[in-house]
Amino acid sequence: MGQYFHSVTLDREKCRGCTNCIKRCPTEAIRVREGKARIFEERCVDCGECIRACPNHAKSALTDKLERLADFAYTVALPAPAFYGQFRRTSTPEAVLRTLQGVGFDDVFEVSVAASAAAYAIRAYMSRETYARPLISSACPAVVRLIQVRFPSLLDHIIPIESPMEVAAAQARALAVAATGLPEEKIGLFFITPCAAKVTAVKQPVGRTTSRVNGVVSMSDVYGLAVKRLKDNPVGQSRQLATASGIRWGRAGGENAEISQGEMLAVDGIHNVITVLTEVEKGRLTDVDYLEAQACVGGCIGGPLVPENPFVARANIKAMADAVGDRALPFGPGELEAMYGAGHFLMEKAIPPRPVLQLDDDVPRAMAKVELLESTVALLPNLDCGSCGSPSCRALAEDIVRGLAFETDCIFKLRERVRDLAAEMKELAEKVPPSMERPAIEPKSGE
Amino acid sequence: MPGEPTSPVLTLSFKIEGRDFKASGEASARIKRTLEQVGLGWDVIRRAAIVLYEAEMNIVIHAWRGLLRADISPDRIVITAEDEGPGIADLSLAMKEGFSTAPAEIREMGFGAGLGLPNIKKHSDHLEITSEVGAGTRLTAIIIVPVNATSS
């Protein structure tokens, strides 16, 4: 492992070196080299687009296995709101939660509950602080990393409030300590994740030094076991506490719906997020107070580790939320206000930029490389076929300027060179030394 | 900062067509990407991106055709937007926030709020506009790169 941890990894055996992933990657982080995909770790934001794009299932997410539960005396599952979307309306929200106890966790604490608490903190921040508009949600770690890599000038727009996952972990640990009397380190908190980005957010967080979460288990891994438990009509003491609005965070628009303050805008799908962030960068959306931005189409229910179809999951989320209805949170406004005042919701540190586009540390040298880049692009066919292993002709030109590729990596340029060489060889082949030259045959008269 | 810069200059220029909303914003996006590759510091790039975009959109919205040009050097970015178009009758009025001559159909599209020129002025260190009614407008905006402001 280098400077960056990445959940998204490649299975070299399965990779056939096709160009599907390099074309879908929003940060141009993948190249095909020696017949296999290679990820530039400084560019990867763990959005998981390549996991979805790969027809050979060669891309996957590193997650913790359930065996890790044995490392702790007491374990708590922290299901992402999207977990509710995996079950049909025939299941009750309580039964869905109890399946997690059947899978092996001692207790369950819904991230949906923390989402409602985070919404309180976001509203408080919006009405009390001065900030650059629009504020951008910190909930999706792939979007936060996308901003670090591609939009560093917008880092100060990210609301410095912790994601619902971190808020949930703080609350769940306190509750578990109170319930068991165990020391904090004996309690294992496991996030049930819809995506790879959340794994990275735990293993290498950006707004804090270490995550409060101990492990991250894939929703797909848990799902099969949970469904089996559901048939056994599970019993358990975990109380279902989330309100309808907390559950709706699982799908796009749910976050804004719960915050519901000022001018709001919501965008989902990482390529769509890029278009909206580009607008923000141009200074066009300064009339917007809050921007919900999620890397996956449909929101977290569209995550690459989510088993259920996202459109079905959206209907399921609605059914679960309706079944629960609007009700009081397990903590009153006074409690939330005290937590906000004590800084419980705030990130510990600023999010640093991770700029990757600069061609050289020295500005004049970088300028010279830009000139070279532009002249190289002009020579390439600009068909963006991807056969060279770079996602576009412009990306290949960048790679050439950075010394990572050659012009003849382009099959069209290579063919041109072969054709020119062939023409030259033909010309040379026809040349003979004067000593061997034959006189031209004169046509016979009469013919 | 009078005088010609002695350091190298990188020049990019793009033709802009009036009312071509499909391609609008592409020229400023391309120049912005180049600024990121050069690495002139995030605040400078952000300000330049706003100036470039507003200048490009002014041509698209108001003019018949024009040219958007950036001369990039290590210490400054000079942005020039030159157009053939109706020109600006009253420059001081055009500089006022909220004043716009954009027609209704352009406002429908969310443009023409009268913030273009004030925004350009706000985000540049030096701004010069000359205009001739019925002929066109030439805008030159300069953004100074602070010392030690590189992106990395």
Interface residues (C-beta under 8 A of the other chain):
Chain A: P152 S153 T278 E281 K282 G283 R284 P353 P355 L357 Q358 L359 D360 D361 V363 P364 A366 M367 A368 K369 V370 E371 L373 E398
Chain B: S7 P8 L10 G25 S28 A29 K32 R33 T34 E36 Q37 V38 G39 L40 W42 D43 I45 R46 A49 I50 Y53 E54 I72 S73 P74 N119 H123 T150 S151 S152
